[in-house]
């Protein structure tokens, strides 16, 4: 005869097994159409490019070498690949600046929203959510129309007599920055707002009672309390910004490539799938480093609160 | 004292917030206004006209891409929502069990990997399968969209489930309901708003996708966003403004519905 304990344990086991069956469709779909193929990318990055795209099944570390280096055609010496390095540098730089711009604009916006009355807060939140869920391509296209030479910005500047000829913004790094800051701003505002909403203003009041200035209250009380939201927002902006594809291809023109455009090139005209794979893995690694920083920061934050 | 001291005030914050809200909406408004422009350029105003909507709605490529977008989004969002509902039932309202963390990580994985990387991975993987099977239909796009829609559908469903305790299901079981009956008559009706919210979210996410679709699609499989990207790269006509306006309207309607559905928390 089974004891009550054994029966309970068997029921638990059955429950866990059923839970695996239930989650199987989601896990399998994600495995086959999202996670699994990443392993193939890693394999491809160590193969030899085929002459018409795809690969030859022959081991070669060449793709990884050419992520950063160029091999001289005549004497086989390696030198740093200037074009790749400048694209890497541009991607990282633009992603970081985008994160900083969205933080500088998003933090006060979230603060403004969180300090509204309970009723109007939902309205402001709704106003941020609408651009968040509208198509990224359409929003990028909207920015394109604003900043191009015949666009509203240049028209107004010329009518006001501030400039005599239109400023070339489109197809520059500045255009990519404006575009990315514009499309990713809601990604910063939403998590910062989520932290800010829980802010206990009695602590702020206590700060003022103890003769803190506005700046001191902001820096010593508000900012530390909403730091988890700021870190989450920065990660949410940085990850899509480093891999941004739509914004640089629409606003950067052909010349101002970012990493994703370089990757696309390898699968198109470049016909160098291994290099494209190696570059993709590199983007993944950059993102993983960013996520690690996030996890470590979020972890230490919890410890301090607990 | 001239002015009372407000502890909530921070100098300049309201101005920055105002600038942000204006900056967020101004480009979209300009885009919509120029969709109704008679003149064929976006630098001069030639009077109100619906001709760009008309020409877009008669453009065979646009119709084709629109239908394909809706077809993929409808199938992928439905499949993703079913899978996500099952996964949410399997990962909530339970003491931690071995593999639970793995499941969370796996389900959220598509959110962590940059789209470009997933796009490249699927391009390679599916091109292999294409050689093996000879099949090159919409199935690849649907599979890819289903996978990246699952985490989005999962979020609201899981949130809803975590607010429901097991007492009603236990009561049903006490009244001799079979597990299926309890699910069908108790859990499902309570969970329905979450499922609906998940479905809408997944639908919008699928409809909006550019990057993964751009890499996975075979020739002649343009969705509306990839068609628009191609057109924008070639040079812009107000027809794109008209298509964007219609697209925006649809998104706003879905988001508004989503807001109402997910806010109805008893």
Boltz contact constraints between the chains, C-beta under 6 A:
constraints:
  - contact:
      token1: [A, 16]
      token2: [B, 97]
      max_distance: 6.0
  - contact:
      token1: [A, 19]
      token2: [B, 90]
      max_distance: 6.0
  - contact:
      token1: [A, 22]
      token2: [B, 86]
      max_distance: 6.0
  - contact:
      token1: [A, 22]
      token2: [B, 89]
      max_distance: 6.0
  - contact:
      token1: [A, 22]
      token2: [B, 90]
      max_distance: 6.0
  - contact:
      token1: [A, 23]
      token2: [B, 87]
      max_distance: 6.0
  - contact:
      token1: [A, 23]
      token2: [B, 90]
      max_distance: 6.0
  - contact:
      token1: [A, 23]
      token2: [B, 103]
      max_distance: 6.0
  - contact:
      token1: [A, 25]
      token2: [B, 83]
      max_distance: 6.0
  - contact:
      token1: [A, 26]
      token2: [B, 83]
      max_distance: 6.0
  - contact:
      token1: [A, 26]
      token2: [B, 87]
      max_distance: 6.0
  - contact:
      token1: [A, 26]
      token2: [B, 150]
      max_distance: 6.0
  - contact:
      token1: [A, 27]
      token2: [B, 106]
      max_distance: 6.0
  - contact:
      token1: [A, 29]
      token2: [B, 83]
      max_distance: 6.0
  - contact:
      token1: [A, 29]
      token2: [B, 146]
      max_distance: 6.0
  - contact:
      token1: [A, 29]
      token2: [B, 147]
      max_distance: 6.0
  - contact:
      token1: [A, 30]
      token2: [B, 106]
      max_distance: 6.0
  - contact:
      token1: [A, 30]
      token2: [B, 147]
      max_distance: 6.0
  - contact:
      token1: [A, 33]
      token2: [B, 143]
      max_distance: 6.0
  - contact:
      token1: [A, 33]
      token2: [B, 144]
      max_distance: 6.0
  - contact:
      token1: [A, 33]
      token2: [B, 147]
      max_distance: 6.0
  - contact:
      token1: [A, 34]
      token2: [B, 110]
      max_distance: 6.0
  - contact:
      token1: [A, 34]
      token2: [B, 118]
      max_distance: 6.0
  - contact:
      token1: [A, 34]
      token2: [B, 147]
      max_distance: 6.0
  - contact:
      token1: [A, 35]
      token2: [B, 109]
      max_distance: 6.0
  - contact:
      token1: [A, 37]
      token2: [B, 121]
      max_distance: 6.0
  - contact:
      token1: [A, 37]
      token2: [B, 122]
      max_distance: 6.0
  - contact:
      token1: [A, 37]
      token2: [B, 125]
      max_distance: 6.0
  - contact:
      token1: [A, 38]
      token2: [B, 121]
      max_distance: 6.0
  - contact:
      token1: [A, 40]
      token2: [B, 124]
      max_distance: 6.0
  - contact:
      token1: [A, 40]
      token2: [B, 125]
      max_distance: 6.0
  - contact:
      token1: [A, 41]
      token2: [B, 121]
      max_distance: 6.0
  - contact:
      token1: [A, 44]
      token2: [B, 124]
      max_distance: 6.0
  - contact:
      token1: [A, 105]
      token2: [B, 20]
      max_distance: 6.0
  - contact:
      token1: [A, 108]
      token2: [B, 13]
      max_distance: 6.0
  - contact:
      token1: [A, 108]
      token2: [B, 16]
      max_distance: 6.0
  - contact:
      token1: [A, 108]
      token2: [B, 17]
      max_distance: 6.0
  - contact:
      token1: [A, 109]
      token2: [B, 17]
      max_distance: 6.0
  - contact:
      token1: [A, 109]
      token2: [B, 20]
      max_distance: 6.0
  - contact:
      token1: [A, 111]
      token2: [B, 13]
      max_distance: 6.0
  - contact:
      token1: [A, 112]
      token2: [B, 13]
      max_distance: 6.0
  - contact:
      token1: [A, 112]
      token2: [B, 14]
      max_distance: 6.0
  - contact:
      token1: [A, 112]
      token2: [B, 17]
      max_distance: 6.0
  - contact:
      token1: [A, 115]
      token2: [B, 8]
      max_distance: 6.0
  - contact:
      token1: [A, 130]
      token2: [B, 255]
      max_distance: 6.0
  - contact:
      token1: [A, 131]
      token2: [B, 24]
      max_distance: 6.0
  - contact:
      token1: [A, 133]
      token2: [B, 204]
      max_distance: 6.0
  - contact:
      token1: [A, 133]
      token2: [B, 251]
      max_distance: 6.0
  - contact:
      token1: [A, 133]
      token2: [B, 255]
      max_distance: 6.0
  - contact:
      token1: [A, 134]
      token2: [B, 248]
      max_distance: 6.0
  - contact:
      token1: [A, 134]
      token2: [B, 251]
      max_distance: 6.0
  - contact:
      token1: [A, 135]
      token2: [B, 208]
      max_distance: 6.0
  - contact:
      token1: [A, 135]
      token2: [B, 247]
      max_distance: 6.0
  - contact:
      token1: [A, 137]
      token2: [B, 210]
      max_distance: 6.0
  - contact:
      token1: [A, 137]
      token2: [B, 225]
      max_distance: 6.0
  - contact:
      token1: [A, 137]
      token2: [B, 228]
      max_distance: 6.0
  - contact:
      token1: [A, 137]
      token2: [B, 229]
      max_distance: 6.0
  - contact:
      token1: [A, 138]
      token2: [B, 244]
      max_distance: 6.0
  - contact:
      token1: [A, 141]
      token2: [B, 232]
      max_distance: 6.0
  - contact:
      token1: [A, 142]
      token2: [B, 27]
      max_distance: 6.0
  - contact:
      token1: [A, 142]
      token2: [B, 28]
      max_distance: 6.0
  - contact:
      token1: [A, 142]
      token2: [B, 31]
      max_distance: 6.0
  - contact:
      token1: [A, 143]
      token2: [B, 27]
      max_distance: 6.0
  - contact:
      token1: [A, 145]
      token2: [B, 31]
      max_distance: 6.0
  - contact:
      token1: [A, 145]
      token2: [B, 42]
      max_distance: 6.0
  - contact:
      token1: [A, 146]
      token2: [B, 27]
      max_distance: 6.0
  - contact:
      token1: [A, 150]
      token2: [B, 43]
      max_distance: 6.0
  - contact:
      token1: [A, 152]
      token2: [B, 30]
      max_distance: 6.0
  - contact:
      token1: [A, 204]
      token2: [B, 7]
      max_distance: 6.0
  - contact:
      token1: [A, 205]
      token2: [B, 7]
      max_distance: 6.0
  - contact:
      token1: [A, 208]
      token2: [B, 7]
      max_distance: 6.0
  - contact:
      token1: [A, 243]
      token2: [B, 114]
      max_distance: 6.0
  - contact:
      token1: [A, 243]
      token2: [B, 116]
      max_distance: 6.0
  - contact:
      token1: [A, 245]
      token2: [B, 116]
      max_distance: 6.0
  - contact:
      token1: [A, 245]
      token2: [B, 211]
      max_distance: 6.0
  - contact:
      token1: [A, 246]
      token2: [B, 210]
      max_distance: 6.0
  - contact:
      token1: [A, 250]
      token2: [B, 232]
      max_distance: 6.0
  - contact:
      token1: [A, 260]
      token2: [B, 116]
      max_distance: 6.0
  - contact:
      token1: [A, 263]
      token2: [B, 116]
      max_distance: 6.0
  - contact:
      token1: [A, 280]
      token2: [B, 117]
      max_distance: 6.0
  - contact:
      token1: [A, 280]
      token2: [B, 120]
      max_distance: 6.0
  - contact:
      token1: [A, 283]
      token2: [B, 114]
      max_distance: 6.0
  - contact:
      token1: [A, 283]
      token2: [B, 117]
      max_distance: 6.0
  - contact:
      token1: [A, 284]
      token2: [B, 117]
      max_distance: 6.0
  - contact:
      token1: [A, 287]
      token2: [B, 114]
      max_distance: 6.0
